[in-house]
Amino acid sequence: MAKHTARLHAPADFGLAIQQARLDHFMSQQQLAELLGIPQSTISEIESGKSTIYLRRLLTLARATGIELTATWEDGDATRG
């Protein structure tokens, strides 16, 4: 399995990392939404980089304190899908 890492500097970075990890696990937005108990539209908004006040604050806090946020994930099971 391949391991992926992405630096998260902006809401779009976070959304792209979520999308790539989801796709690497052969999941649709609907499947992920059902797993989390949230609307599929929420997954779509996150993946499109829609900025929320909480995510903006988190990224601002990280920058102000010198914290680097990264996302790391492995490819899903290649036999699925």
Sequence and secondary structure as in RCSB ss.txt:
>XXXX:A:sequence
MAKHTARLHAPADFGLAIQQARLDHFMSQQQLAELLGIPQSTISEIESGKSTIYLRRLLTLARATGIELTATWED
GDATRG
>XXXX:A:secstr
  EEEEEE SHHHHHHHHHHHHHHTT  HHHHHHHHTS HHHHHHHHTT   HHHHHHHHHHHHHT  EEEEEE 
  TT  
